[in-house]
Amino acid sequence: MNPWEVEEPFGAWGSLGALAHGPVVLARAPGIGVGLRCVFAFPEGLKLWFVAHCRDVAVLPENPSPRSEEEAAEQSRRWQEFPASPDDPVVHVTVDGRRQRYALFERQDNASWAAGERYDSCELRVPGLPADGCVTVDVAWGPALPTTSTTLRLDGLAQVAATAVPLVEP
């Protein structure tokens, strides 16, 4: 299921949601950062708004040719774990033991490149509310930003989701 092209019944996600968490820096390296602006809760699930910024795209090199069989095996392993171009930020979201991969470049609500900088921003949907209130987010951005994991505790999520503000009066 593609989380941004979900076939939903008319009216699903038809509210502004309720703020469940935010903001948090998920990973940083010199000149690079990936963060989560906020998490909105809805009765149908969650929306997460990610941002990624790189001040100097020169730190996002293409994968170099492996110099040894060990290096080739490591590149292959990393490609399986985070299959994306090395200059694209990738996010994995785990909810209730179900891990989903999202490449931020595949869903750019806002992207810009200027004077060697790159900025990506997107929102993604996670269907359903986590039973344990935990959302684990793993981010990586090529060789410049190694995989970093953050677990968000969204206490009282069902109650928060129940307060989602409707966009149109019933």
N, CA, C and O atoms as a DFTB+ gen file, in Angstrom:
680 C
 N C O
     1  1       0.839      -1.183       0.000
     2  2       0.000       0.000       0.000
     3  2       0.878       1.237       0.000
     4  3       1.767       1.377       0.840
     5  1       0.630       2.123      -0.931
     6  2       1.366       3.373      -1.003
     7  2       0.696       4.362      -0.052
     8  3      -0.463       4.715      -0.274
     9  1       1.380       4.825       1.005
    10  2       0.736       5.619       2.039
    11  2       0.251       6.992       1.604
    12  3      -0.509       7.629       2.334
    13  1       0.667       7.466       0.434
    14  2       0.181       8.772       0.004
    15  2      -0.773       8.662      -1.165
    16  3      -1.254       9.681      -1.662
    17  1      -1.056       7.468      -1.612
    18  2      -2.072       7.252      -2.634
    19  2      -3.057       6.203      -2.144
    20  3      -3.509       5.354      -2.912
    21  1      -3.378       6.268      -0.879
    22  2      -4.259       5.300      -0.262
    23  2      -5.675       5.517      -0.762
    24  3      -6.165       6.646      -0.797
    25  1      -6.339       4.415      -1.154
    26  2      -7.745       4.514      -1.501
    27  2      -8.520       4.476      -0.200
    28  3      -8.566       3.455       0.486
    29  1      -9.125       5.597       0.127
    30  2      -9.827       5.722       1.394
    31  2     -11.267       6.090       1.124
    32  3     -11.576       6.699       0.099
    33  1     -12.151       5.727       2.036
    34  2     -13.529       6.172       1.866
    35  2     -13.596       7.692       1.930
    36  3     -12.827       8.325       2.654
    37  1     -14.515       8.268       1.172
    38  2     -14.678       9.712       1.175
    39  2     -14.897      10.179       2.606
    40  3     -15.725       9.612       3.320
    41  1     -14.177      11.191       3.031
    42  2     -14.320      11.710       4.380
    43  2     -13.269      11.201       5.341
    44  3     -13.058      11.805       6.393
    45  1     -12.593      10.089       5.005
    46  2     -11.522       9.618       5.892
    47  2     -10.431      10.674       5.904
    48  3     -10.168      11.310       4.883
    49  1      -9.810      10.861       7.026
    50  2      -8.765      11.853       7.220
    51  2      -9.325      13.265       7.005
    52  3      -8.573      14.200       6.731
    53  1     -10.646      13.411       7.131
    54  2     -11.286      14.683       6.839
    55  2     -11.278      15.654       8.009
    56  3     -12.272      16.335       8.260
    57  1     -10.195      15.719       8.702
    58  2     -10.086      16.668       9.796
    59  2      -8.678      17.242       9.807
    60  3      -7.811      16.830       9.036
    61  1      -8.476      18.187      10.687
    62  2      -7.147      18.768      10.846
    63  2      -6.275      17.910      11.747
    64  3      -5.075      18.157      11.861
    65  1      -6.854      16.916      12.382
    66  2      -6.105      16.062      13.285
    67  2      -5.916      16.730      14.635
    68  3      -6.478      17.790      14.910
    69  1      -5.127      16.097      15.457
    70  2      -4.775      16.623      16.767
    71  2      -3.281      16.405      16.955
    72  3      -2.759      15.339      16.627
    73  1      -2.599      17.406      17.479
    74  2      -1.148      17.322      17.649
    75  2      -0.802      16.258      18.688
    76  3      -1.224      16.342      19.841
    77  1      -0.027      15.253      18.263
    78  2       0.351      14.149      19.140
    79  2       1.818      14.218      19.558
    80  3       2.186      13.693      20.608
    81  1       2.657      14.862      18.746
    82  2       4.089      14.936      19.057
    83  2       4.731      15.942      18.127
    84  3       4.236      16.198      17.029
    85  1       5.835      16.509      18.575
    86  2       6.590      17.336      17.667
    87  2       7.437      18.308      18.432
    88  3       7.358      18.358      19.660
    89  1       8.202      19.041      17.785
    90  2       9.199      18.670      16.775
    91  2      10.352      17.909      17.411
    92  3      10.600      18.024      18.612
    93  1      11.042      17.141      16.607
    94  2      12.196      16.380      17.100
    95  2      13.202      16.196      15.963
    96  3      12.830      15.859      14.839
    97  1      14.478      16.422      16.271
    98  2      15.552      16.133      15.318
    99  2      15.794      14.630      15.382
   100  3      16.053      14.085      16.455
   101  1      15.711      13.969      14.248
   102  2      15.884      12.519      14.199
   103  2      17.341      12.119      13.977
   104  3      17.791      11.105      14.510
   105  1      18.077      12.902      13.201
   106  2      19.483      12.581      12.941
   107  2      20.192      13.824      12.433
   108  3      19.622      14.656      11.727
   109  1      21.483      13.918      12.828
   110  2      22.321      15.028      12.371
   111  2      23.718      14.524      12.075
   112  3      24.225      13.596      12.704
   113  1      24.308      15.163      11.108
   114  2      25.733      14.999      10.799
   115  2      26.176      16.392      10.358
   116  3      25.323      17.238      10.090
   117  1      27.477      16.659      10.274
   118  2      27.894      18.000       9.854
   119  2      27.228      18.417       8.538
   120  3      27.418      17.778       7.503
   121  1      26.444      19.500       8.597
   122  2      25.786      20.030       7.410
   123  2      24.508      19.340       6.996
   124  3      23.896      19.729       6.001
   125  1      24.087      18.324       7.734
   126  2      22.902      17.535       7.356
   127  2      22.004      17.361       8.562
   128  3      22.483      17.218       9.686
   129  1      20.697      17.372       8.329
   130  2      19.755      17.080       9.401
   131  2      18.462      16.539       8.847
   132  3      18.011      16.950       7.778
   133  1      17.859      15.607       9.584
   134  2      16.541      15.081       9.250
   135  2      15.711      15.194      10.514
   136  3      16.137      14.770      11.589
   137  1      14.538      15.760      10.382
   138  2      13.690      15.961      11.547
   139  2      12.243      15.636      11.276
   140  3      11.824      15.409      10.142
   141  1      11.503      15.624      12.351
   142  2      10.072      15.394      12.308
   143  2       9.417      16.644      12.872
   144  3       9.524      16.923      14.066
   145  1       8.736      17.400      12.009
   146  2       8.088      18.626      12.481
   147  2       7.003      18.294      13.501
   148  3       6.941      18.892      14.575
   149  1       6.146      17.329      13.152
   150  2       5.061      16.989      14.063
   151  2       4.413      15.678      13.650
   152  3       4.593      15.186      12.536
   153  1       3.651      15.132      14.592
   154  2       2.816      13.963      14.352
   155  2       1.396      14.402      14.668
   156  3       1.110      14.886      15.764
   157  1       0.512      14.228      13.697
   158  2      -0.897      14.494      13.915
   159  2      -1.619      13.164      14.063
   160  3      -1.364      12.223      13.311
   161  1      -2.521      13.091      15.035
   162  2      -3.316      11.890      15.252
   163  2      -4.724      12.107      14.701
   164  3      -5.317      13.174      14.866
   165  1      -5.233      11.090      14.057
   166  2      -6.582      11.045      13.508
   167  2      -7.195       9.729      13.967
   168  3      -6.456       8.801      14.295
   169  1      -8.496       9.617      14.001
   170  2      -9.077       8.310      14.324
   171  2      -8.610       7.213      13.364
   172  3      -8.533       6.044      13.742
   173  1      -8.293       7.601      12.098
   174  2      -7.871       6.630      11.082
   175  2      -6.389       6.273      11.152
   176  3      -5.975       5.271      10.569
   177  1      -5.588       7.064      11.848
   178  2      -4.154       6.804      11.891
   179  2      -3.353       8.059      12.193
   180  3      -3.838       8.981      12.849
   181  1      -2.127       8.081      11.707
   182  2      -1.202       9.177      11.986
   183  2      -0.732       9.817      10.685
   184  3      -0.674       9.168       9.640
   185  1      -0.400      11.101      10.771
   186  2       0.321      11.776       9.698
   187  2       1.601      12.310      10.311
   188  3       1.567      12.968      11.351
   189  1       2.728      12.030       9.675
   190  2       4.026      12.484      10.136
   191  2       4.589      13.443       9.091
   192  3       4.544      13.156       7.895
   193  1       5.115      14.573       9.536
   194  2       5.649      15.583       8.634
   195  2       7.161      15.637       8.811
   196  3       7.662      16.116       9.828
   197  1       7.876      15.141       7.812
   198  2       9.333      15.062       7.833
   199  2       9.963      16.208       7.067
   200  3       9.391      16.718       6.104
   201  1      11.152      16.608       7.505
   202  2      11.959      17.575       6.778
   203  2      13.399      17.069       6.764
   204  3      13.863      16.450       7.722
   205  1      14.091      17.341       5.673
   206  2      15.501      16.973       5.545
   207  2      16.218      18.128       4.868
   208  3      15.715      18.706       3.905
   209  1      17.405      18.462       5.381
   210  2      18.150      19.589       4.842
   211  2      19.629      19.227       4.786
   212  3      20.195      18.688       5.738
   213  1      20.229      19.533       3.664
   214  2      21.669      19.343       3.502
   215  2      22.238      20.669       2.995
   216  3      21.832      21.169       1.946
   217  1      23.174      21.224       3.746
   218  2      23.746      22.525       3.374
   219  2      24.740      22.436       2.232
   220  3      24.943      23.411       1.508
   221  1      25.359      21.283       2.064
   222  2      26.375      21.126       1.018
   223  2      26.190      19.767       0.370
   224  3      26.651      18.752       0.891
   225  1      25.512      19.753      -0.770
   226  2      25.205      18.477      -1.414
   227  2      26.466      17.724      -1.838
   228  3      26.390      16.550      -2.203
   229  1      27.607      18.377      -1.794
   230  2      28.859      17.679      -2.123
   231  2      29.160      16.584      -1.097
   232  3      29.952      15.685      -1.379
   233  1      28.535      16.642       0.102
   234  2      28.771      15.588       1.089
   235  2      27.911      14.371       0.803
   236  3      27.970      13.388       1.542
   237  1      27.107      14.417      -0.259
   238  2      26.246      13.299      -0.636
   239  2      26.787      12.630      -1.899
   240  3      26.179      12.730      -2.964
   241  1      27.922      11.951      -1.783
   242  2      28.531      11.367      -2.976
   243  2      27.745      10.165      -3.476
   244  3      26.963       9.554      -2.747
   245  1      27.975       9.854      -4.722
   246  2      27.411       8.614      -5.249
   247  2      28.190       7.462      -4.639
   248  3      29.320       7.623      -4.178
   249  1      27.548       6.283      -4.649
   250  2      28.241       5.124      -4.101
   251  2      29.532       4.883      -4.880
   252  3      29.493       4.704      -6.098
   253  1      30.668       4.877      -4.199
   254  2      31.918       4.576      -4.906
   255  2      31.982       3.090      -5.249
   256  3      31.315       2.267      -4.623
   257  1      32.771       2.770      -6.227
   258  2      32.963       1.357      -6.554
   259  2      33.642       0.668      -5.383
   260  3      34.568       1.219      -4.789
   261  1      33.186      -0.539      -5.045
   262  2      33.802      -1.243      -3.914
   263  2      35.257      -1.586      -4.212
   264  3      35.623      -1.918      -5.339
   265  1      36.091      -1.493      -3.146
   266  2      37.503      -1.799      -3.287
   267  2      37.834      -3.226      -2.901
   268  3      38.940      -3.707      -3.146
   269  1      36.861      -3.906      -2.289
   270  2      37.084      -5.290      -1.878
   271  2      35.751      -6.028      -1.873
   272  3      34.685      -5.423      -1.984
   273  1      35.835      -7.354      -1.741
   274  2      34.603      -8.151      -1.665
   275  2      33.822      -7.822      -0.403
   276  3      32.591      -7.834      -0.410
   277  1      34.540      -7.527       0.691
   278  2      33.864      -7.170       1.943
   279  2      33.085      -5.856       1.779
   280  3      31.949      -5.728       2.235
   281  1      33.720      -4.896       1.123
   282  2      33.068      -3.614       0.890
   283  2      31.867      -3.782      -0.039
   284  3      30.839      -3.133       0.160
   285  1      31.983      -4.637      -1.040
   286  2      30.867      -4.914      -1.949
   287  2      29.707      -5.547      -1.181
   288  3      28.548      -5.202      -1.412
   289  1      30.012      -6.461      -0.280
   290  2      28.968      -7.104       0.526
   291  2      28.282      -6.088       1.431
   292  3      27.065      -6.133       1.606
   293  1      29.064      -5.169       2.010
   294  2      28.492      -4.139       2.884
   295  2      27.596      -3.194       2.081
   296  3      26.511      -2.835       2.540
   297  1      28.037      -2.789       0.889
   298  2      27.197      -1.940       0.049
   299  2      25.898      -2.649      -0.306
   300  3      24.825      -2.046      -0.286
   301  1      26.002      -3.919      -0.628
   302  2      24.812      -4.699      -0.965
   303  2      23.861      -4.789       0.223
   304  3      22.647      -4.664       0.059
   305  1      24.410      -5.005       1.420
   306  2      23.582      -5.087       2.626
   307  2      22.877      -3.754       2.864
   308  3      21.678      -3.718       3.139
   309  1      23.627      -2.667       2.756
   310  2      23.031      -1.344       2.971
   311  2      21.970      -1.041       1.913
   312  3      20.950      -0.421       2.215
   313  1      22.206      -1.475       0.684
   314  2      21.227      -1.245      -0.381
   315  2      19.926      -1.983      -0.060
   316  3      18.839      -1.461      -0.308
   317  1      20.032      -3.186       0.487
   318  2      18.837      -3.933       0.874
   319  2      18.111      -3.240       2.017
   320  3      16.881      -3.208       2.058
   321  1      18.880      -2.688       2.941
   322  2      18.293      -2.042       4.115
   323  2      17.685      -0.684       3.762
   324  3      16.568      -0.377       4.177
   325  1      18.407       0.117       3.008
   326  2      17.941       1.442       2.620
   327  2      18.093       1.598       1.113
   328  3      19.000       2.293       0.655
   329  1      17.212       0.956       0.329
   330  2      17.358       1.012      -1.124
   331  2      16.950       2.365      -1.690
   332  3      15.769       2.618      -1.932
   333  1      17.906       3.202      -1.892
   334  2      17.680       4.510      -2.512
   335  2      19.016       5.023      -3.006
   336  3      20.078       4.533      -2.622
   337  1      18.935       5.996      -3.844
   338  2      20.155       6.637      -4.296
   339  2      20.857       7.227      -3.076
   340  3      20.183       7.689      -2.155
   341  1      22.186       7.225      -3.040
   342  2      22.886       7.730      -1.867
   343  2      22.652       9.210      -1.603
   344  3      22.975       9.702      -0.522
   345  1      22.093       9.930      -2.580
   346  2      21.837      11.340      -2.316
   347  2      20.371      11.606      -1.966
   348  3      19.917      12.748      -2.046
   349  1      19.624      10.564      -1.580
   350  2      18.230      10.715      -1.185
   351  2      18.024      10.258       0.246
   352  3      18.483       9.179       0.623
   353  1      17.332      11.074       1.061
   354  2      17.028      10.657       2.424
   355  2      15.964       9.564       2.431
   356  3      15.014       9.604       1.649
   357  1      16.133       8.593       3.316
   358  2      15.198       7.469       3.417
   359  2      14.762       7.320       4.864
   360  3      15.554       7.498       5.790
   361  1      13.495       6.993       5.044
   362  2      12.908       6.812       6.365
   363  2      12.222       5.450       6.415
   364  3      11.545       5.051       5.468
   365  1      12.404       4.744       7.527
   366  2      11.612       3.552       7.835
   367  2      10.784       3.881       9.062
   368  3      11.301       4.434      10.033
   369  1       9.499       3.545       9.025
   370  2       8.613       3.756      10.163
   371  2       8.102       2.394      10.605
   372  3       7.580       1.625       9.798
   373  1       8.255       2.098      11.905
   374  2       7.783       0.830      12.451
   375  2       6.672       1.115      13.455
   376  3       6.856       1.857      14.421
   377  1       5.522       0.510      13.203
   378  2       4.364       0.619      14.083
   379  2       3.829      -0.788      14.306
   380  3       3.558      -1.513      13.349
   381  1       3.677      -1.170      15.565
   382  2       3.168      -2.496      15.927
   383  2       3.942      -3.617      15.232
   384  3       3.355      -4.602      14.783
   385  1       5.255      -3.457      15.149
   386  2       6.102      -4.483      14.552
   387  2       6.099      -4.492      13.034
   388  3       6.812      -5.295      12.431
   389  1       5.332      -3.638      12.402
   390  2       5.268      -3.571      10.938
   391  2       6.142      -2.421      10.467
   392  3       5.890      -1.260      10.791
   393  1       7.169      -2.755       9.701
   394  2       8.142      -1.765       9.236
   395  2       7.852      -1.403       7.788
   396  3       7.704      -2.277       6.933
   397  1       7.773      -0.093       7.523
   398  2       7.527       0.388       6.171
   399  2       8.649       1.327       5.763
   400  3       9.143       2.107       6.577
   401  1       9.050       1.252       4.500
   402  2      10.111       2.090       3.971
   403  2       9.502       3.231       3.160
   404  3       8.571       3.029       2.381
   405  1      10.041       4.424       3.355
   406  2       9.606       5.597       2.611
   407  2      10.851       6.352       2.161
   408  3      11.713       6.675       2.978
   409  1      10.946       6.626       0.900
   410  2      12.022       7.503       0.414
   411  2      11.412       8.896       0.301
   412  3      10.451       9.090      -0.444
   413  1      11.951       9.855       1.023
   414  2      11.344      11.182       1.056
   415  2      11.255      11.807      -0.328
   416  3      10.324      12.564      -0.604
   417  1      12.220      11.498      -1.210
   418  2      12.183      12.085      -2.547
   419  2      10.998      11.566      -3.345
   420  3      10.567      12.221      -4.294
   421  1      10.451      10.386      -2.977
   422  2       9.313       9.828      -3.701
   423  2       8.034      10.598      -3.398
   424  3       7.067      10.530      -4.157
   425  1       8.032      11.326      -2.291
   426  2       6.833      12.063      -1.884
   427  2       7.252      13.449      -1.409
   428  3       7.217      13.749      -0.216
   429  1       7.640      14.271      -2.344
   430  2       8.081      15.619      -1.985
   431  2       6.915      16.579      -2.059
   432  3       6.425      16.904      -3.141
   433  1       6.477      17.029      -0.899
   434  2       5.485      18.097      -0.886
   435  2       6.183      19.412      -1.195
   436  3       5.601      20.322      -1.786
   437  1       7.445      19.490      -0.783
   438  2       8.238      20.687      -1.025
   439  2       9.688      20.241      -1.147
   440  3      10.215      19.574      -0.257
   441  1      10.316      20.604      -2.226
   442  2      11.736      20.290      -2.408
   443  2      12.394      21.487      -3.063
   444  3      11.813      22.140      -3.929
   445  1      13.608      21.761      -2.638
   446  2      14.319      22.864      -3.268
   447  2      15.816      22.586      -3.252
   448  3      16.346      21.933      -2.354
   449  1      16.466      23.101      -4.270
   450  2      17.910      23.030      -4.398
   451  2      18.371      24.423      -4.760
   452  3      17.867      25.025      -5.709
   453  1      19.319      24.933      -4.014
   454  2      19.839      26.263      -4.328
   455  2      21.237      26.382      -3.770
   456  3      21.496      25.986      -2.634
   457  1      22.130      26.921      -4.556
   458  2      23.506      27.185      -4.129
   459  2      24.113      25.996      -3.397
   460  3      24.745      26.155      -2.353
   461  1      23.917      24.802      -3.952
   462  2      24.517      23.606      -3.362
   463  2      23.772      23.028      -2.185
   464  3      24.244      22.064      -1.581
   465  1      22.617      23.581      -1.833
   466  2      21.816      23.071      -0.724
   467  2      20.642      22.251      -1.258
   468  3      20.230      22.380      -2.410
   469  1      20.126      21.409      -0.374
   470  2      18.941      20.618      -0.720
   471  2      18.019      20.570       0.484
   472  3      18.463      20.417       1.622
   473  1      16.724      20.703       0.214
   474  2      15.723      20.673       1.263
   475  2      14.546      19.834       0.773
   476  3      14.033      20.070      -0.321
   477  1      14.115      18.862       1.568
   478  2      12.947      18.042       1.258
   479  2      11.984      18.137       2.427
   480  3      12.400      18.192       3.584
   481  1      10.712      18.157       2.124
   482  2       9.685      18.178       3.152
   483  2       8.521      17.349       2.654
   484  3       8.096      17.507       1.510
   485  1       8.000      16.472       3.487
   486  2       6.850      15.686       3.082
   487  2       6.070      15.209       4.289
   488  3       6.585      15.136       5.405
   489  1       4.836      14.892       4.036
   490  2       3.981      14.304       5.058
   491  2       3.668      12.892       4.589
   492  3       3.510      12.652       3.392
   493  1       3.580      11.972       5.515
   494  2       3.170      10.626       5.133
   495  2       2.165      10.102       6.135
   496  3       2.132      10.506       7.298
   497  1       1.348       9.192       5.644
   498  2       0.286       8.607       6.455
   499  2       0.685       7.242       6.960
   500  3       1.281       6.442       6.239
   501  1       0.354       6.992       8.188
   502  2       0.523       5.669       8.776
   503  2      -0.875       5.204       9.165
   504  3      -1.461       5.737      10.108
   505  1      -1.415       4.221       8.455
   506  2      -2.776       3.778       8.759
   507  2      -2.860       3.138      10.144
   508  3      -1.978       2.371      10.532
   509  1      -3.904       3.449      10.873
   510  2      -4.132       2.875      12.187
   511  2      -3.269       3.523      13.255
   512  3      -2.242       4.137      12.964
   513  1      -3.707       3.371      14.498
   514  2      -2.961       3.897      15.641
   515  2      -2.164       2.767      16.276
   516  3      -2.682       1.659      16.412
   517  1      -0.919       3.016      16.667
   518  2      -0.122       1.948      17.288
   519  2      -0.736       1.514      18.617
   520  3      -1.066       2.343      19.465
   521  1      -0.881       0.219      18.777
   522  2      -1.495      -0.332      19.993
   523  2      -0.699       0.036      21.238
   524  3      -1.277       0.299      22.293
   525  1       0.639       0.056      21.117
   526  2       1.489       0.357      22.277
   527  2       1.867       1.838      22.377
   528  3       2.602       2.233      23.282
   529  1       1.363       2.657      21.445
   530  2       1.667       4.082      21.471
   531  2       3.067       4.432      21.008
   532  3       3.501       5.574      21.157
   533  1       3.784       3.458      20.443
   534  2       5.173       3.709      20.013
   535  2       5.287       3.716      18.491
   536  3       4.684       2.898      17.797
   537  1       6.073       4.661      18.000
   538  2       6.416       4.743      16.587
   539  2       7.935       4.846      16.526
   540  3       8.524       5.767      17.092
   541  1       8.565       3.900      15.840
   542  2      10.019       3.932      15.683
   543  2      10.341       4.426      14.285
   544  3       9.809       3.927      13.294
   545  1      11.222       5.417      14.221
   546  2      11.608       6.032      12.952
   547  2      13.106       5.838      12.769
   548  3      13.899       6.261      13.610
   549  1      13.493       5.194      11.664
   550  2      14.897       5.028      11.286
   551  2      15.138       5.910      10.068
   552  3      14.389       5.844       9.094
   553  1      16.177       6.731      10.121
   554  2      16.500       7.602       8.993
   555  2      17.952       7.397       8.577
   556  3      18.812       7.059       9.391
   557  1      18.197       7.611       7.294
   558  2      19.559       7.584       6.753
   559  2      19.570       8.483       5.519
   560  3      18.548       8.677       4.860
   561  1      20.736       9.020       5.228
   562  2      20.886       9.833       4.019
   563  2      22.251       9.522       3.432
   564  3      23.248      10.191       3.706
   565  1      22.255       8.488       2.622
   566  2      23.486       8.066       1.969
   567  2      24.609       7.842       2.962
   568  3      24.360       7.673       4.155
   569  1      25.834       7.840       2.483
   570  2      26.965       7.609       3.379
   571  2      27.228       8.783       4.327
   572  3      27.956       8.627       5.307
   573  1      26.649       9.952       4.050
   574  2      26.919      11.130       4.880
   575  2      26.174      11.099       6.209
   576  3      26.621      11.712       7.178
   577  1      25.040      10.393       6.271
   578  2      24.244      10.328       7.495
   579  2      23.874       8.875       7.747
   580  3      22.914       8.368       7.166
   581  1      24.633       8.199       8.615
   582  2      24.359       6.788       8.889
   583  2      22.988       6.599       9.539
   584  3      22.412       7.536      10.091
   585  1      22.490       5.399       9.464
   586  2      21.190       5.051      10.031
   587  2      21.118       5.419      11.507
   588  3      21.989       5.063      12.301
   589  1      20.059       6.140      11.850
   590  2      19.800       6.548      13.221
   591  2      18.361       6.182      13.547
   592  3      17.464       6.393      12.731
   593  1      18.138       5.638      14.730
   594  2      16.809       5.185      15.133
   595  2      16.294       6.019      16.310
   596  3      17.032       6.308      17.252
   597  1      15.015       6.398      16.237
   598  2      14.356       7.157      17.306
   599  2      12.995       6.525      17.557
   600  3      12.242       6.279      16.614
   601  1      12.672       6.259      18.818
   602  2      11.342       5.755      19.160
   603  2      10.564       6.848      19.865
   604  3      10.997       7.389      20.882
   605  1       9.407       7.161      19.303
   606  2       8.526       8.173      19.864
   607  2       7.460       7.484      20.708
   608  3       6.838       6.522      20.258
   609  1       7.252       7.962      21.904
   610  2       6.175       7.459      22.773
   611  2       5.015       8.442      22.672
   612  3       5.128       9.603      23.064
   613  1       3.912       7.959      22.145
   614  2       2.737       8.792      21.955
   615  2       1.673       8.352      22.952
   616  3       0.725       7.648      22.603
   617  1       1.847       8.783      24.207
   618  2       0.948       8.373      25.277
   619  2      -0.448       8.952      25.078
   620  3      -0.606      10.078      24.606
   621  1      -1.457       8.165      25.446
   622  2      -2.842       8.607      25.343
   623  2      -3.281       8.879      23.921
   624  3      -4.112       9.755      23.685
   625  1      -2.735       8.141      22.974
   626  2      -2.955       8.423      21.561
   627  2      -4.424       8.310      21.150
   628  3      -4.910       9.137      20.379
   629  1      -5.122       7.320      21.641
   630  2      -6.538       7.172      21.274
   631  2      -7.342       8.391      21.725
   632  3      -8.228       8.857      21.008
   633  1      -7.031       8.902      22.909
   634  2      -7.731      10.090      23.401
   635  2      -7.360      11.318      22.579
   636  3      -8.211      12.155      22.278
   637  1      -6.087      11.419      22.220
   638  2      -5.652      12.542      21.387
   639  2      -6.344      12.472      20.031
   640  3      -6.852      13.484      19.548
   641  1      -6.372      11.294      19.411
   642  2      -7.003      11.128      18.095
   643  2      -8.483      11.471      18.145
   644  3      -9.035      11.997      17.179
   645  1      -9.120      11.178      19.261
   646  2     -10.549      11.475      19.401
   647  2     -10.825      12.977      19.419
   648  3     -11.960      13.402      19.202
   649  1      -9.796      13.779      19.674
   650  2      -9.978      15.234      19.694
   651  2      -9.623      15.884      18.363
   652  3      -9.531      17.109      18.283
   653  1      -9.420      15.084      17.313
   654  2      -9.102      15.632      15.995
   655  2     -10.144      16.660      15.596
   656  3     -11.344      16.413      15.709
   657  1      -9.692      17.798      15.135
   658  2     -10.574      18.920      14.801
   659  2     -11.145      18.720      13.399
   660  3     -10.391      18.672      12.427
   661  1     -12.474      18.603      13.285
   662  2     -13.063      18.424      11.954
   663  2     -12.859      19.677      11.109
   664  3     -12.932      20.797      11.615
   665  1     -12.608      19.481       9.837
   666  2     -12.406      20.604       8.936
   667  2     -13.748      21.230       8.542
   668  3     -13.859      22.451       8.430
   669  1     -14.745      20.404       8.336
   670  2     -16.086      20.858       7.952
   671  2     -17.050      20.405       9.037
   672  3     -16.972      19.270       9.508
   673  1     -17.947      21.275       9.429
   674  2     -18.924      20.909      10.463
   675  2     -19.803      19.760       9.941
   676  3     -20.168      19.740       8.766
   677  1     -20.140      18.799      10.829
   678  2     -20.991      17.673      10.381
   679  2     -22.387      18.129      10.004
   680  3     -23.219      17.310       9.611
